[in-house]
Amino acid sequence: MSKLSIVVPVYYNSDTLEMLYDDMKEKILHKLPEYEIVFVDDGSGDNSWEVMNKIAEKDENVVCTRLSRNFGEHAAILAGLSVCTGDCAVTKQADLQEDSTLILELFEKWKEGYKVVLAIRAERDEGAMKKFFAGMYYWLVRKTINKDMPQGGCDCYLLDRQAIEVIEMLDEKNSSLTLQVMWIGFKSAKVYFHRKDRTVGKSRWTFAKKFKLVMDSMMSFSYFPIRVMSMCGVLFAILAFIGIIGAIYEKLTVGTPIMGYASLMCVILFASGIIMLTLGILGEYIWRVLEESRKRPPFIIDEVRKNDK
């Protein structure tokens, strides 16, 4: 008998939680030998906590976990993994965009001996702009961080108990949990699925959160930003040296006066901007080092409830 934990991060999902549970109950729960559903309330401002507990009253296999405040989706998933007791755990979004039967496919792969199973988006029913920017992010990850990142990306995955323990041991803040999962290695498999468009509720995945994910991914797993700034410094030094030699040569041979206040100011301002950008990138790395040195936990669990009948 193998127990599967289903970890569901919750953030303003009161309108979809019951539909999500009913869908899983109808399609997959009765096909699992043993299961638990771990809902993690990531500081929602609606009545998601009450809805979660209402579901727990109907199913003794439901565990309700509430964080002390909003820590972000990745921290909520980590909290769920720390609470779950299954032999393996799968992450599940609460927005109804993934078919619940995907969990069974991941579980079957795990039973074949895979310790990490990634759910890859083969297609997605979303707007052109969302597809474009998502594609750009995954392209950037493949080129600068991990060449094995699937073209469609992956946000859902199944982890064996051993993989869960390694993820907990990493204890990284301001990082990408998906990239951590891919980094740890282990025997892995891929399952492809069709991601549907969201029809219920409003997405809280804002531009600011997307930008933070890009920054966290780059700063936590790649030295590419530092390397780019180093190359820019070398390039501008070479161009400046060539410019100086050219100006001196023209002055000595032709007698052209060295003038150009406006062009000189443009060069100075542009160079100053590059310097400030470089300092900003260094500051991002230094800030992350400071965050890690503080040893603050990536999440704080306020309450865990389970209806033991």
C-alpha positions, 0 to 999 in steps of 0.5 A: 500500500502506497500513500499519495499526498496531494499538496494544494497551495491556496491563495484567494481560492474560496470559489474553486476549492469545493469544485476542485475537491468534488472533481478529485473525488469523482475522478481519482480519489477512489482509485488511490490505495491511500491518500491525503489532501493537504490544503495550505492557506497562504494568507488568503484574505477571503474565506478560503480557510473556512471552505477548507475546513468545511471540506475536511469535515466531509473527508478525514483525509483532508489536512488544513494548514494555515500560514501566519501570512502570505509567503508566496506559492513556493513557500506554501508548497514547501509548507505542504511538503513538510506537513504531508505524510505520504510515500510521495507527494504531488502538487496541485493548483487550485485554479482548475486549469489542470485535469485531476486525472493528471495526478493518476498519471504521475502516480503511475510513473512513480510506481514504475520507480521514478522519484521525480515526475514532472508534469509538462504543458504540451498545450495551453488554452491561454492568451497570446501574451501569456504564452509569449512571456511564458515561452520567453521565460522558459527559453531564458531558463534553458539558455542560461540556467538549465538546458533540460527545462521543457519548452512548455515549462512545468509547475506541477510535479510528483516527488518521492519521499526521498526527494521531499527530504532533500528539498526540505534540506535545501531550505532556500529562500527567494528561489524557484522551487521548480528549478530546485526539483530539477536540480536535485536529480534522481531518476525522473520522468515526464508526463504531458498534459493540456492546460486549460484556460481559467474560467472561475475566479481571478488569477493572483499571479501578478506581473510583480510576482512573475518578475520576482520569479525571473529574478529569483531564478537567475540569481539563485541558479546562474552566474549569467548576470554577473558574466554579462556585466563583466563582458560589458565592462570589457567591451566598453573599456576596449571601445574607450581605448580605441576612441582615445587612440583615434582622437589622439591620432586625428589631433596629431595628423589632421589637427582636428580639435577635440570637442563635443561636450554633448557627445561626451556627456552622453557617453558619461551618462550611458557609462554611469547607467551601466555602472548603476545597473552593475551595482544593482545586480551585485546588490541583488546577489548581496541581498540574497546572501543576507537573507540566507545568513539571517536563517529565517524560515521560508514559511511559518505555520500558524495552524494545522487542522485534521478531522480525525473521526 
